[in-house]
Amino acid sequence: MLRKIIPFLVFSLIVCSAAFASNGYEEALREALGAYKKGDYKRAVLDLKKYVKTNPRAEAYYLLGYAHYKLGRHAEARRYFNEAYLIDPELKPENIFKEETGGK
């Protein structure tokens, strides 16, 4: 019986760890989005660069590009916009803010 329980417990721990890690990443993205919305583009760039290293989502790359654009760094902005569209060619920028805030 113990031989059946141990694999289940290990699996459960892995799933829970992944869920907690995912929530941490999503919180980091929300913080970056908050900085962006407040006009703190330098902070948004820092937070988003950390985020995309571990979670390369098209929306995060697009937002990173837009933060660079707002800072007048157009070449860097273009690079991140391109990265976003390589990940998701169907990306719709108008949906980014709605998706990250739960549609608000």
ROGU-504931 format. One record per atom (N, C-alpha, C, O): atom name; x, y, z. Coordinates in Angstrom, 2 decimals, padded with zeros to 5 digits. Example, Ala and Ser with C-alpha at 12.3 -4.5 7.8 and 13.67 -1.06 7.14 Angstrom:
# residues 2
(N; (013.19; -005.69; 007.80))
(CA; (012.30; -004.50; 007.80))
(C; (013.20; -003.30; 007.80))
(O; (014.24; -003.32; 008.46))
(N; (012.85; -002.25; 007.08))
(CA; (013.67; -001.06; 007.14))
(C; (012.90; 000.03; 007.87))
(O; (013.41; 001.14; 008.04))
# end
This chain:
# residues 104
(N; (000.82; -001.20; 000.00))
(CA; (000.00; 000.00; 000.00))
(C; (000.86; 001.26; 000.00))
(O; (000.56; 002.22; -000.71))
(N; (001.93; 001.25; 000.79))
(CA; (002.82; 002.39; 000.86))
(C; (003.46; 002.66; -000.51))
(O; (003.74; 003.81; -000.85))
(N; (003.70; 001.60; -001.28))
(CA; (004.28; 001.76; -002.61))
(C; (003.34; 002.52; -003.54))
(O; (003.81; 003.15; -004.49))
(N; (002.06; 002.48; -003.28))
(CA; (001.09; 003.22; -004.11))
(C; (000.94; 004.65; -003.63))
(O; (000.66; 005.55; -004.43))
(N; (001.12; 004.88; -002.35))
(CA; (000.92; 006.21; -001.79))
(C; (002.10; 007.13; -002.09))
(O; (001.91; 008.31; -002.38))
(N; (003.32; 006.61; -002.02))
(CA; (004.51; 007.44; -002.21))
(C; (004.52; 008.12; -003.59))
(O; (004.73; 009.33; -003.65))
(N; (004.30; 007.40; -004.68))
(CA; (004.27; 008.09; -005.99))
(C; (003.18; 009.17; -006.04))
(O; (003.38; 010.23; -006.65))
(N; (002.05; 008.89; -005.42))
(CA; (000.98; 009.89; -005.40))
(C; (001.41; 011.14; -004.64))
(O; (001.15; 012.25; -005.09))
(N; (002.07; 010.96; -003.50))
(CA; (002.54; 012.10; -002.71))
(C; (003.59; 012.90; -003.46))
(O; (003.57; 014.14; -003.44))
(N; (004.50; 012.22; -004.12))
(CA; (005.53; 012.91; -004.90))
(C; (004.88; 013.71; -006.02))
(O; (005.23; 014.87; -006.24))
(N; (003.95; 013.10; -006.71))
(CA; (003.24; 013.79; -007.79))
(C; (002.50; 015.01; -007.25))
(O; (002.54; 016.08; -007.86))
(N; (001.85; 014.86; -006.11))
(CA; (001.11; 015.97; -005.51))
(C; (002.03; 017.13; -005.14))
(O; (001.68; 018.29; -005.35))
(N; (003.19; 016.82; -004.60))
(CA; (004.16; 017.86; -004.25))
(C; (004.65; 018.61; -005.49))
(O; (004.80; 019.83; -005.46))
(N; (004.88; 017.88; -006.56))
(CA; (005.34; 018.51; -007.79))
(C; (004.27; 019.44; -008.34))
(O; (004.57; 020.57; -008.73))
(N; (003.04; 018.99; -008.36))
(CA; (001.94; 019.81; -008.86))
(C; (001.76; 021.06; -008.01))
(O; (001.59; 022.15; -008.54))
(N; (001.80; 020.90; -006.70))
(CA; (001.65; 022.05; -005.80))
(C; (002.79; 023.04; -005.97))
(O; (002.57; 024.25; -005.98))
(N; (004.01; 022.54; -006.11))
(CA; (005.16; 023.43; -006.31))
(C; (005.01; 024.21; -007.60))
(O; (005.29; 025.41; -007.62))
(N; (004.58; 023.56; -008.65))
(CA; (004.38; 024.25; -009.92))
(C; (003.29; 025.31; -009.80))
(O; (003.41; 026.40; -010.37))
(N; (002.24; 025.00; -009.08))
(CA; (001.15; 025.97; -008.91))
(C; (001.63; 027.19; -008.14))
(O; (001.31; 028.32; -008.51))
(N; (002.40; 026.98; -007.07))
(CA; (002.90; 028.12; -006.31))
(C; (003.87; 028.94; -007.14))
(O; (003.85; 030.17; -007.09))
(N; (004.73; 028.29; -007.90))
(CA; (005.68; 029.01; -008.75))
(C; (004.94; 029.82; -009.79))
(O; (005.29; 030.97; -010.06))
(N; (003.91; 029.23; -010.37))
(CA; (003.12; 029.94; -011.37))
(C; (002.47; 031.17; -010.78))
(O; (002.46; 032.23; -011.41))
(N; (001.92; 031.05; -009.57))
(CA; (001.30; 032.21; -008.92))
(C; (002.33; 033.31; -008.68))
(O; (002.01; 034.49; -008.81))
(N; (003.56; 032.94; -008.33))
(CA; (004.62; 033.92; -008.14))
(C; (004.94; 034.65; -009.42))
(O; (005.16; 035.87; -009.42))
(N; (004.98; 033.90; -010.52))
(CA; (005.24; 034.53; -011.81))
(C; (004.12; 035.48; -012.18))
(O; (004.36; 036.59; -012.66))
(N; (002.91; 035.06; -011.96))
(CA; (001.77; 035.91; -012.32))
(C; (001.75; 037.18; -011.46))
(O; (001.40; 038.25; -011.94))
(N; (002.14; 037.05; -010.20))
(CA; (002.22; 038.22; -009.33))
(C; (003.29; 039.18; -009.85))
(O; (003.09; 040.40; -009.84))
(N; (004.42; 038.64; -010.28))
(CA; (005.48; 039.48; -010.83))
(C; (005.00; 040.22; -012.08))
(O; (005.33; 041.38; -012.29))
(N; (004.23; 039.53; -012.90))
(CA; (003.70; 040.16; -014.11))
(C; (002.70; 041.26; -013.75))
(O; (002.70; 042.32; -014.36))
(N; (001.85; 041.00; -012.76))
(CA; (000.89; 042.03; -012.32))
(C; (001.62; 043.26; -011.78))
(O; (001.20; 044.39; -012.03))
(N; (002.70; 043.04; -011.04))
(CA; (003.47; 044.16; -010.52))
(C; (004.10; 044.97; -011.65))
(O; (004.10; 046.20; -011.62))
(N; (004.63; 044.29; -012.65))
(CA; (005.22; 044.97; -013.80))
(C; (004.15; 045.77; -014.55))
(O; (004.39; 046.90; -014.97))
(N; (002.98; 045.17; -014.70))
(CA; (001.89; 045.86; -015.37))
(C; (001.45; 047.08; -014.56))
(O; (001.13; 048.12; -015.14))
(N; (001.43; 046.96; -013.24))
(CA; (001.08; 048.09; -012.38))
(C; (002.08; 049.23; -012.54))
(O; (001.68; 050.39; -012.63))
(N; (003.37; 048.90; -012.56))
(CA; (004.41; 049.92; -012.76))
(C; (004.22; 050.59; -014.10))
(O; (004.35; 051.81; -014.22))
(N; (003.92; 049.79; -015.14))
(CA; (003.70; 050.33; -016.48))
(C; (002.52; 051.31; -016.47))
(O; (002.63; 052.41; -017.01))
(N; (001.43; 050.91; -015.88))
(CA; (000.23; 051.75; -015.86))
(C; (000.45; 053.05; -015.08))
(O; (-000.19; 054.06; -015.37))
(N; (001.35; 053.01; -014.09))
(CA; (001.67; 054.22; -013.30))
(C; (002.66; 055.12; -014.04))
(O; (002.96; 056.23; -013.58))
(N; (003.16; 054.65; -015.17))
(CA; (004.14; 055.43; -015.92))
(C; (005.57; 055.20; -015.46))
(O; (006.48; 055.91; -015.89))
(N; (005.78; 054.22; -014.60))
(CA; (007.12; 053.88; -014.13))
(C; (007.71; 052.85; -015.09))
(O; (007.82; 051.66; -014.76))
(N; (008.08; 053.31; -016.28))
(CA; (008.51; 052.41; -017.34))
(C; (009.85; 051.76; -017.04))
(O; (010.09; 050.62; -017.45))
(N; (010.73; 052.46; -016.34))
(CA; (012.02; 051.86; -015.99))
(C; (011.80; 050.66; -015.07))
(O; (012.42; 049.61; -015.25))
(N; (010.92; 050.82; -014.09))
(CA; (010.62; 049.70; -013.18))
(C; (009.95; 048.56; -013.95))
(O; (010.25; 047.38; -013.73))
(N; (009.04; 048.91; -014.84))
(CA; (008.35; 047.89; -015.64))
(C; (009.36; 047.10; -016.47))
(O; (009.26; 045.88; -016.58))
(N; (010.34; 047.79; -017.06))
(CA; (011.37; 047.12; -017.86))
(C; (012.14; 046.14; -016.99))
(O; (012.35; 044.99; -017.38))
(N; (012.57; 046.58; -015.82))
(CA; (013.33; 045.70; -014.92))
(C; (012.52; 044.46; -014.54))
(O; (013.02; 043.34; -014.62))
(N; (011.27; 044.69; -014.12))
(CA; (010.42; 043.56; -013.71))
(C; (010.13; 042.62; -014.87))
(O; (010.14; 041.40; -014.70))
(N; (009.86; 043.17; -016.03))
(CA; (009.51; 042.34; -017.18))
(C; (010.71; 041.55; -017.69))
(O; (010.55; 040.41; -018.13))
(N; (011.90; 042.13; -017.64))
(CA; (013.09; 041.39; -018.06))
(C; (013.31; 040.17; -017.17))
(O; (013.66; 039.10; -017.66))
(N; (013.10; 040.34; -015.87))
(CA; (013.20; 039.20; -014.95))
(C; (012.13; 038.16; -015.28))
(O; (012.40; 036.96; -015.32))
(N; (010.93; 038.64; -015.52))
(CA; (009.80; 037.75; -015.77))
(C; (010.02; 036.89; -017.02))
(O; (009.83; 035.67; -016.98))
(N; (010.42; 037.52; -018.13))
(CA; (010.52; 036.77; -019.39))
(C; (011.67; 035.76; -019.38))
(O; (011.68; 034.84; -020.19))
(N; (012.62; 035.93; -018.47))
(CA; (013.70; 034.94; -018.38))
(C; (013.17; 033.57; -017.97))
(O; (013.68; 032.54; -018.40))
(N; (012.15; 033.58; -017.13))
(CA; (011.62; 032.32; -016.62))
(C; (010.26; 031.96; -017.20))
(O; (009.82; 030.82; -017.09))
(N; (009.60; 032.93; -017.82))
(CA; (008.27; 032.70; -018.36))
(C; (008.09; 033.52; -019.63))
(O; (007.49; 034.60; -019.60))
(N; (008.61; 033.04; -020.75))
(CA; (008.61; 033.83; -021.99))
(C; (007.24; 033.89; -022.68))
(O; (007.00; 033.22; -023.69))
(N; (006.37; 034.71; -022.13))
(CA; (005.03; 034.89; -022.72))
(C; (005.05; 036.05; -023.70))
(O; (005.72; 037.05; -023.48))
(N; (004.31; 035.90; -024.78))
(CA; (004.24; 036.94; -025.81))
(C; (003.76; 038.26; -025.22))
(O; (004.28; 039.32; -025.57))
(N; (002.76; 038.21; -024.34))
(CA; (002.21; 039.43; -023.76))
(C; (003.26; 040.20; -022.96))
(O; (003.30; 041.42; -023.00))
(N; (004.10; 039.47; -022.24))
(CA; (005.14; 040.10; -021.45))
(C; (006.20; 040.74; -022.35))
(O; (006.67; 041.84; -022.07))
(N; (006.57; 040.05; -023.43))
(CA; (007.52; 040.63; -024.37))
(C; (006.93; 041.87; -025.04))
(O; (007.64; 042.87; -025.23))
(N; (005.67; 041.83; -025.38))
(CA; (005.04; 042.99; -026.01))
(C; (005.03; 044.17; -025.04))
(O; (005.36; 045.29; -025.43))
(N; (004.67; 043.93; -023.81))
(CA; (004.64; 044.99; -022.81))
(C; (006.05; 045.52; -022.56))
(O; (006.23; 046.73; -022.37))
(N; (007.03; 044.65; -022.57))
(CA; (008.42; 045.07; -022.42))
(C; (008.82; 045.97; -023.59))
(O; (009.51; 046.97; -023.41))
(N; (008.40; 045.61; -024.78))
(CA; (008.66; 046.46; -025.94))
(C; (008.01; 047.82; -025.81))
(O; (008.61; 048.84; -026.14))
(N; (006.79; 047.83; -025.34))
(CA; (006.07; 049.10; -025.21))
(C; (006.69; 049.98; -024.12))
(O; (006.72; 051.20; -024.27))
(N; (007.17; 049.39; -023.04))
(CA; (007.84; 050.16; -021.99))
(C; (009.12; 050.80; -022.54))
(O; (009.42; 051.96; -022.25))
(N; (009.86; 050.04; -023.35))
(CA; (011.05; 050.61; -023.99))
(C; (010.65; 051.74; -024.94))
(O; (011.33; 052.77; -025.00))
(N; (009.58; 051.55; -025.66))
(CA; (009.09; 052.58; -026.58))
(C; (008.79; 053.87; -025.82))
(O; (009.16; 054.97; -026.26))
(N; (008.11; 053.73; -024.68))
(CA; (007.76; 054.89; -023.87))
(C; (009.01; 055.61; -023.34))
(O; (008.98; 056.82; -023.09))
(N; (010.10; 054.87; -023.18))
(CA; (011.36; 055.46; -022.71))
(C; (012.20; 056.01; -023.87))
(O; (013.30; 056.51; -023.66))
(N; (011.67; 055.91; -025.09))
(CA; (012.38; 056.41; -026.26))
(C; (013.44; 055.47; -026.80))
(O; (014.27; 055.87; -027.61))
(N; (013.42; 054.25; -026.36))
(CA; (014.39; 053.23; -026.80))
(C; (013.75; 052.41; -027.93))
(O; (013.37; 051.25; -027.73))
(N; (013.65; 053.00; -029.08))
(CA; (012.87; 052.40; -030.17))
(C; (013.48; 051.13; -030.74))
(O; (012.75; 050.21; -031.11))
(N; (014.80; 051.06; -030.83))
(CA; (015.42; 049.84; -031.36))
(C; (015.16; 048.66; -030.42))
(O; (014.86; 047.56; -030.88))
(N; (015.29; 048.89; -029.11))
(CA; (015.01; 047.83; -028.15))
(C; (013.53; 047.46; -028.18))
(O; (013.18; 046.29; -028.08))
(N; (012.67; 048.46; -028.32))
(CA; (011.23; 048.20; -028.39))
(C; (010.92; 047.28; -029.56))
(O; (010.18; 046.31; -029.42))
(N; (011.48; 047.60; -030.71))
(CA; (011.24; 046.79; -031.90))
(C; (011.69; 045.35; -031.68))
(O; (011.01; 044.41; -032.10))
(N; (012.83; 045.18; -031.02))
(CA; (013.34; 043.83; -030.76))
(C; (012.35; 043.02; -029.92))
(O; (012.10; 041.85; -030.20))
(N; (011.78; 043.66; -028.88))
(CA; (010.85; 042.93; -028.01))
(C; (009.49; 042.72; -028.68))
(O; (008.85; 041.69; -028.47))
(N; (009.05; 043.68; -029.49))
(CA; (007.82; 043.47; -030.25))
(C; (007.99; 042.27; -031.19))
(O; (007.10; 041.42; -031.28))
(N; (009.12; 042.20; -031.87))
(CA; (009.39; 041.07; -032.76))
(C; (009.38; 039.75; -032.01))
(O; (008.83; 038.75; -032.48))
(N; (009.99; 039.75; -030.83))
(CA; (010.01; 038.53; -030.01))
(C; (008.59; 038.10; -029.64))
(O; (008.26; 036.91; -029.68))
(N; (007.77; 039.07; -029.29))
(CA; (006.37; 038.76; -028.94))
(C; (005.65; 038.09; -030.09))
(O; (004.94; 037.10; -029.89))
(N; (005.84; 038.62; -031.31))
(CA; (005.14; 038.05; -032.46))
(C; (005.75; 036.74; -032.94))
(O; (005.08; 035.96; -033.61))
(N; (007.01; 036.49; -032.61))
(CA; (007.58; 035.17; -032.90))
(C; (006.94; 034.10; -032.02))
(O; (006.69; 032.98; -032.46))
(N; (006.68; 034.47; -030.77))
(CA; (006.05; 033.53; -029.84))
(C; (004.59; 033.32; -030.19))
(O; (004.10; 032.19; -030.18))
(N; (003.90; 034.42; -030.51))
(CA; (002.46; 034.33; -030.81))
(C; (002.12; 035.26; -031.98))
(O; (001.82; 036.43; -031.77))
(N; (002.16; 034.73; -033.20))
(CA; (001.85; 035.56; -034.37))
(C; (000.43; 036.13; -034.37))
(O; (000.14; 037.08; -035.10))
(N; (-000.44; 035.55; -033.57))
(CA; (-001.84; 036.01; -033.50))
(C; (-002.07; 037.00; -032.35))
(O; (-003.22; 037.35; -032.06))
(N; (-001.02; 037.46; -031.71))
(CA; (-001.12; 038.36; -030.57))
(C; (-001.92; 039.60; -030.92))
(O; (-001.68; 040.25; -031.95))
(N; (-002.88; 039.93; -030.07))
(CA; (-003.69; 041.13; -030.25))
(C; (-003.36; 042.10; -029.10))
(O; (-003.80; 041.89; -027.97))
(N; (-002.58; 043.14; -029.39))
(CA; (-002.15; 044.06; -028.33))
(C; (-003.30; 044.66; -027.52))
(O; (-003.13; 044.92; -026.33))
(N; (-004.43; 044.88; -028.13))
(CA; (-005.55; 045.49; -027.40))
(C; (-006.08; 044.59; -026.28))
(O; (-006.78; 045.06; -025.38))
(N; (-005.75; 043.30; -026.33))
(CA; (-006.22; 042.37; -025.29))
(C; (-005.25; 042.21; -024.13))
(O; (-005.60; 041.60; -023.12))
(N; (-004.05; 042.74; -024.25))
(CA; (-003.03; 042.50; -023.24))
(C; (-003.46; 043.04; -021.88))
(O; (-003.38; 042.31; -020.89))
(N; (-003.90; 044.27; -021.81))
(CA; (-004.26; 044.84; -020.52))
(C; (-005.51; 044.17; -019.95))
(O; (-005.60; 043.99; -018.73))
(N; (-006.45; 043.80; -020.79))
(CA; (-007.65; 043.11; -020.30))
(C; (-007.29; 041.75; -019.72))
(O; (-007.79; 041.38; -018.66))
(N; (-006.43; 040.99; -020.41))
(CA; (-006.06; 039.65; -019.96))
(C; (-005.30; 039.69; -018.64))
(O; (-005.55; 038.85; -017.77))
(N; (-004.40; 040.62; -018.49))
(CA; (-003.55; 040.66; -017.30))
(C; (-004.28; 041.18; -016.07))
(O; (-003.82; 040.97; -014.95))
(N; (-005.39; 041.84; -016.27))
(CA; (-006.12; 042.37; -015.12))
(C; (-007.46; 041.66; -014.95))
(O; (-008.30; 042.11; -014.18))
(N; (-007.64; 040.58; -015.63))
(CA; (-008.89; 039.83; -015.49))
(C; (-010.05; 040.48; -016.20))
(O; (-011.20; 040.30; -015.80))
(N; (-009.76; 041.26; -017.28))
(CA; (-010.82; 041.85; -018.09))
(C; (-011.35; 043.15; -017.56))
(O; (-012.37; 043.63; -018.05))
(N; (-010.70; 043.76; -016.59))
(CA; (-011.17; 045.03; -016.02))
(C; (-010.67; 046.20; -016.81))
(O; (-010.97; 047.34; -016.48))
# end
